[in-house]
Amino acid sequence: MVVGTDGTSHRKPVELGIQDAEDVQILNGLSPTDTVVTGGAYGLEDGTKVKVGSARDDEKPAAGKSGDQK
């Protein structure tokens, strides 16, 4: 899935190349300017509004853990 300029998800067929347990080579179907949905795309329907953010947005410290000093 990619995120279009309209802020919605779009299916984009790609041609896959070499794959291993962590990475997949994309041979055709994407351009360097495409914003690719890298997580949570399973079940995401074409045309769904999405919010783009950095991966760090989901990594908030647990309550009481940040800044604790003893």
N, CA and C atoms as a LAMMPS dump frame, in Angstrom:
ITEM: TIMESTEP
0
ITEM: NUMBER OF ATOMS
210
ITEM: BOX BOUNDS ff ff ff
-5.0000000000000000e+02 5.0000000000000000e+02
-5.0000000000000000e+02 5.0000000000000000e+02
-5.0000000000000000e+02 5.0000000000000000e+02
ITEM: ATOMS id mol type element x y z
1 1 1 N 0.844 -1.176 0
2 1 2 C 0 0 0
3 1 3 C 0.889 1.238 0
4 2 1 N 0.43 2.257 -0.684
5 2 2 C 1.109 3.55 -0.663
6 2 3 C 0.102 4.604 -0.238
7 3 1 N 0.609 5.74 0.209
8 3 2 C -0.254 6.854 0.583
9 3 3 C -0.219 7.861 -0.553
10 4 1 N -1.382 8.165 -1.085
11 4 2 C -1.479 9.116 -2.186
12 4 3 C -1.425 10.552 -1.7
13 5 1 N -1.323 11.472 -2.627
14 5 2 C -1.301 12.894 -2.293
15 5 3 C -2.614 13.339 -1.662
16 6 1 N -3.654 12.518 -1.822
17 6 2 C -4.955 12.819 -1.226
18 6 3 C -5.064 12.328 0.218
19 7 1 N -3.967 11.728 0.751
20 7 2 C -3.966 11.264 2.141
21 7 3 C -4.698 9.954 2.361
22 8 1 N -4.933 9.201 1.287
23 8 2 C -5.604 7.913 1.424
24 8 3 C -4.698 6.795 0.928
25 9 1 N -4.987 5.581 1.398
26 9 2 C -4.197 4.421 1.002
27 9 3 C -4.615 3.946 -0.384
28 10 1 N -3.635 3.421 -1.111
29 10 2 C -3.895 2.895 -2.453
30 10 3 C -3.066 1.641 -2.659
31 11 1 N -3.719 0.604 -3.192
32 11 2 C -2.99 -0.609 -3.544
33 11 3 C -2.132 -0.304 -4.767
34 12 1 N -0.925 -0.818 -4.746
35 12 2 C -0.034 -0.617 -5.883
36 12 3 C 0.687 -1.928 -6.142
37 13 1 N 0.405 -2.578 -7.267
38 13 2 C 1.064 -3.847 -7.554
39 13 3 C 2.562 -3.64 -7.775
40 14 1 N 3.358 -4.549 -7.253
41 14 2 C 4.804 -4.483 -7.393
42 14 3 C 5.342 -5.832 -7.847
43 15 1 N 6.533 -5.808 -8.434
44 15 2 C 7.232 -7.035 -8.807
45 15 3 C 8.33 -7.262 -7.784
46 16 1 N 8.297 -8.428 -7.13
47 16 2 C 9.266 -8.74 -6.089
48 16 3 C 10.483 -9.449 -6.658
49 17 1 N 11.613 -9.224 -5.996
50 17 2 C 12.853 -9.892 -6.362
51 17 3 C 13.313 -10.766 -5.216
52 18 1 N 14.547 -10.584 -4.815
53 18 2 C 15.162 -11.383 -3.755
54 18 3 C 14.467 -11.107 -2.427
55 19 1 N 14.217 -12.162 -1.646
56 19 2 C 13.578 -12.031 -0.335
57 19 3 C 14.347 -12.842 0.698
58 20 1 N 14.393 -12.325 1.923
59 20 2 C 14.883 -13.116 3.051
60 20 3 C 13.937 -12.889 4.215
61 21 1 N 14.312 -13.27 5.397
62 21 2 C 13.411 -13.179 6.552
63 21 3 C 13.046 -11.741 6.911
64 22 1 N 13.879 -10.766 6.54
65 22 2 C 13.634 -9.379 6.945
66 22 3 C 13.386 -8.406 5.803
67 23 1 N 13.904 -8.685 4.625
68 23 2 C 13.855 -7.722 3.533
69 23 3 C 13.284 -8.335 2.266
70 24 1 N 12.714 -7.46 1.43
71 24 2 C 12.196 -7.868 0.126
72 24 3 C 12.644 -6.828 -0.887
73 25 1 N 13.187 -7.276 -1.988
74 25 2 C 13.604 -6.386 -3.067
75 25 3 C 12.397 -6.093 -3.954
76 26 1 N 12.157 -4.803 -4.23
77 26 2 C 11.092 -4.393 -5.143
78 26 3 C 11.746 -4.052 -6.477
79 27 1 N 11.404 -4.801 -7.505
80 27 2 C 12.007 -4.59 -8.822
81 27 3 C 11.272 -3.538 -9.63
82 28 1 N 9.953 -3.548 -9.576
83 28 2 C 9.128 -2.606 -10.346
84 28 3 C 7.853 -2.292 -9.581
85 29 1 N 7.291 -1.123 -9.847
86 29 2 C 5.989 -0.784 -9.295
87 29 3 C 5.986 0.396 -8.35
88 30 1 N 7.147 0.767 -7.815
89 30 2 C 7.233 1.924 -6.912
90 30 3 C 8.157 2.97 -7.499
91 31 1 N 7.896 4.219 -7.144
92 31 2 C 8.8 5.301 -7.533
93 31 3 C 9.486 5.82 -6.274
94 32 1 N 10.612 6.51 -6.421
95 32 2 C 11.333 7.024 -5.245
96 32 3 C 10.517 7.979 -4.384
97 33 1 N 9.481 8.573 -4.928
98 33 2 C 8.671 9.531 -4.167
99 33 3 C 7.461 8.905 -3.486
100 34 1 N 7.197 7.606 -3.722
101 34 2 C 6.057 6.937 -3.092
102 34 3 C 6.251 6.839 -1.583
103 35 1 N 5.192 7.099 -0.83
104 35 2 C 5.182 6.886 0.616
105 35 3 C 4.542 5.529 0.854
106 36 1 N 5.359 4.569 1.285
107 36 2 C 4.918 3.191 1.431
108 36 3 C 4.463 2.93 2.866
109 37 1 N 3.331 2.256 3.025
110 37 2 C 2.857 1.837 4.341
111 37 3 C 3.662 0.596 4.716
112 38 1 N 4.5 0.723 5.75
113 38 2 C 5.395 -0.38 6.109
114 38 3 C 4.894 -1.22 7.276
115 39 1 N 3.905 -0.756 7.989
116 39 2 C 3.363 -1.528 9.098
117 39 3 C 1.877 -1.296 9.236
118 40 1 N 1.158 -2.347 9.544
119 40 2 C -0.276 -2.209 9.762
120 40 3 C -1.105 -2.153 8.495
121 41 1 N -0.516 -2.519 7.36
122 41 2 C -1.275 -2.453 6.108
123 41 3 C -2.201 -3.648 5.927
124 42 1 N -1.981 -4.712 6.705
125 42 2 C -2.837 -5.887 6.583
126 42 3 C -4.269 -5.49 6.927
127 43 1 N -5.169 -5.7 6.033
128 43 2 C -6.563 -5.358 6.263
129 43 3 C -6.906 -3.914 5.951
130 44 1 N -5.913 -3.111 5.58
131 44 2 C -6.156 -1.717 5.212
132 44 3 C -6.774 -1.696 3.822
133 45 1 N -7.925 -1.101 3.706
134 45 2 C -8.627 -1.1 2.429
135 45 3 C -8.207 0.077 1.577
136 46 1 N -8.253 -0.111 0.282
137 46 2 C -7.947 0.944 -0.669
138 46 3 C -8.887 2.124 -0.429
139 47 1 N -8.335 3.32 -0.366
140 47 2 C -9.144 4.508 -0.182
141 47 3 C -9.341 4.931 1.262
142 48 1 N -8.732 4.217 2.21
143 48 2 C -8.855 4.561 3.631
144 48 3 C -7.983 5.763 3.955
145 49 1 N -8.531 6.735 4.678
146 49 2 C -7.732 7.884 5.123
147 49 3 C -6.664 7.403 6.08
148 50 1 N -5.434 7.892 5.911
149 50 2 C -4.331 7.512 6.781
150 50 3 C -3.61 8.743 7.286
151 51 1 N -2.949 8.597 8.415
152 51 2 C -2.143 9.67 8.985
153 51 3 C -0.689 9.213 8.924
154 52 1 N 0.145 10.016 8.3
155 52 2 C 1.557 9.672 8.156
156 52 3 C 2.322 10.254 9.332
157 53 1 N 3.133 9.417 9.952
158 53 2 C 3.965 9.852 11.066
159 53 3 C 5.213 9.005 11.115
160 54 1 N 6.153 9.412 11.926
161 54 2 C 7.376 8.623 12.045
162 54 3 C 7.113 7.4 12.905
163 55 1 N 7.94 6.397 12.755
164 55 2 C 7.813 5.178 13.552
165 55 3 C 7.973 5.486 15.026
166 56 1 N 8.707 6.487 15.373
167 56 2 C 8.947 6.862 16.764
168 56 3 C 7.686 7.361 17.464
169 57 1 N 6.678 7.817 16.725
170 57 2 C 5.439 8.3 17.342
171 57 3 C 4.77 7.227 18.182
172 58 1 N 4.958 5.947 17.818
173 58 2 C 4.344 4.841 18.541
174 58 3 C 5.196 4.351 19.702
175 59 1 N 6.405 4.86 19.844
176 59 2 C 7.325 4.39 20.873
177 59 3 C 7.369 5.347 22.052
178 60 1 N 6.255 5.519 22.699
179 60 2 C 6.195 6.401 23.866
180 60 3 C 6.593 5.621 25.111
181 61 1 N 7.336 6.241 26.024
182 61 2 C 7.744 5.524 27.232
183 61 3 C 6.55 5.194 28.113
184 62 1 N 6.668 4.107 28.852
185 62 2 C 5.604 3.706 29.775
186 62 3 C 5.479 4.744 30.877
187 63 1 N 4.294 4.899 31.424
188 63 2 C 4.048 5.877 32.487
189 63 3 C 4.986 5.654 33.658
190 64 1 N 5.588 6.709 34.127
191 64 2 C 6.472 6.634 35.281
192 64 3 C 7.891 6.216 34.952
193 65 1 N 8.169 5.903 33.708
194 65 2 C 9.497 5.421 33.333
195 65 3 C 10.396 6.539 32.824
196 66 1 N 9.849 7.507 32.097
197 66 2 C 10.718 8.529 31.519
198 66 3 C 11.097 9.548 32.574
199 67 1 N 12.364 9.825 32.635
200 67 2 C 12.846 10.869 33.54
201 67 3 C 12.979 10.453 34.982
202 68 1 N 12.65 9.192 35.316
203 68 2 C 12.835 8.745 36.696
204 68 3 C 14.307 8.72 37.045
205 69 1 N 14.65 9.354 38.117
206 69 2 C 16.041 9.318 38.559
207 69 3 C 16.071 9.007 40.029
208 70 1 N 16.928 8.08 40.408
209 70 2 C 17.011 7.674 41.816
210 70 3 C 18.422 7.739 42.286
